[in-house]
Amino acid sequence: MTLVTTPLGEGFTLADWEAMPDDGRRYELIGGTIIVSPTPATGHQRGSRCLQRLLEDAAPPDHEVFNAPVGLRLPEEQMVEPDLVVVPHAGVGENHLTLPVLLVVEIVSPGSRTHDKVTKRAVYAEAGIEHYWLVDGTGARPRFTALRLADGEYDTVLDTGGRVELDTPLCVAFSTPDLFRRPR
């Protein structure tokens, strides 16, 4: 379950976000509100790890792939922690990542569904992040959705519970259910 903390007055700042404890939870600062998410479950982490390997193999040589927890600073004093992010070397700072990024990926958990599919989708679009992928392994059949920014809103490029084959922003091919299968 995601917990939203709202301050009295003007809202939280980046200094408040930086003061959050290192306790295994994910702290994000969106619109002056601190959003706290619990530690991800093993299925979430399995899907993230498998997708990270695929992204690392496909990323251009001048880019890096980072996994959560890593802060991505957005305009208007916002800080998010995507599950995966592909960023050019120029966007890699000492303590966090900065725009532009090539791709942001969220692995949907039962408690993060609205946060990932509504809140973060809007925040990423507002920040101008062109490519946003959602991977939902919470149901009986995992789903993969690739979104691309057009005129300030995301359009669906691909939505499938099966085979994924994309050539932009990265060339990848995989089976969505395989992301969440236990290794043998």
N, C-alpha and C positions, 0 to 999 in steps of 0.2 A: 504494500500500500504506500502511496506517495503522500507525504505530509507537506502542507503549504503553511509557511510561517509569514505572517504579515506584521510589520512594525507599526508603531504609533507614529503618526506624523508623515514625514516626507518619503520614507521608504528606505530599504537597505542599500548600501553602497558596496563598491568593490572591496573597500577596507573591511566591511562586515563579512563579506564572503571569504576573504583571505583569513579571517580570524576563526573560521569554522574548524571544529576539531577533526583530527585525522583518525576517524573511528570506523572506517570501512563503508560508511554511507556516502551517497553521492549528493553533493550540495550544488545547486545551481541558482543563479541570480537572474531572474527574468522579470522585467518591468518593476523593479524595486522590491520584489518578493523573493524570499529564499524558499526554494523547493527542495525537500529532502526525500531521497529515495533509498530504500533498503538495499543491502547487499544482494546482487543478482543470484538467482538459483543456478544450479549446475547445468540445466538444459540451455539456459540463456548463455552461459559462459562457453559451453560446447559450440553452440552456433556462432558465437562471436569469434572464437579461436579459429574455427574452420574457415570462416569468411575472411578473417585477417590474413591467413596464409594465401588465399586466392588473390586478395588485393595486393599483398606484397609482391607476388609473382608478376602481377599485371601493371604495377605502378611505374610511371616514367622514372628514369634514373635520377632526376632532380627533385623527386618527391619522397616523402616518408609516410608510412602508415602508423597511426597511433591508436591505442585502445584505451578505454576508460580504466582508471580515472585519469583524465587529462583535461585541463580547462581550455576552452576555446572562447576567446574574447570577441564579443560582438558589439556593434554600435550601441550607444546609449547606456554605457556601464552595465552591460549584461555579460554573464559568464555561464556557459553551458558545458556539459560534459557528455559529448556524444559517445556512443559505444565504440564506433570506429570513425576515423577521419583521415582522409588522404590530403596532405598539405604540401605545397612546395617548400623546399628548404628555407626560403626567405621568410616563411610564416612561422618558423620554429623559434620561439623565444626561450629564455632561461627558465621561466616558470609556467608558461602557457603558450598556446598557439594563437595565431592571429589570422585574419582574412588576408587574402582570398584563400579558399580551400577548393580542392577539386571535387570532393565528394564527402558527404556526411551520411553515416549509417546508424540507424537505431534498431536494436533488437528488442522487440516488444515483449514485455512481461505482463502477467495478469494485472499488476498494480500500476503499470505505466501506459496502458492502452490509450487513454485520453491525452495524457501528457505528450506521448510520442506522436499520435496521429492528429492531434488538434493544436495544442499549445506550441510544441516545437516546430511543427510544420509551418505555422504562422510566423514564428520568430526567425526560422531559417529563410523563409521567403522574403521577409522584411530586410534581412541582412544581405540578400542577393546571392545566396548560395544556390548555384545552378542545379546541382544534382543531389538528390536526397533519396536514399533507399530505406525502406522499412522491411524488416524481416520478422514475421510473426510466427513463432513456434509454439504458441500457447494452446492451440486447438488440436483436434485429432489429425488435421492435415496442415502442415506449415504453409505459409504464404509469403511470397516475395513481391514487393511492389517497388518499381523504379519510377521516380518522379523527376520531372525536368521543369525548371522555372521558365515561364513564358508570360510576358506582360505582367509581372509581379505576382503571379499565382502558379502553383504547381499543376502540371498536366501529367496524367498517368501515361508512362511510356510502355510499361509492362506490368501485368498483375497476374501471377500464376502460382499454383501450388505444385508445379512440376518443374520442367526444364527451363533454365535461365540461360539465354545466349544474348549477350550485349556487346557492342563494340564501342560504346561511348558512355561515360567518360573513360572507361577502361574496357579492355577486351577480356571478357570473362565468360565461362561456360561451366555450369554445374547443375546438379539436381537439388531443388530446395529441401526435400526431405533428408537428403544426405548430410546437410549441414548439422542436423540434430541427432544423427544416429551415433550410438555408442561405438567407439573403436573396437575392433576385434582383437 
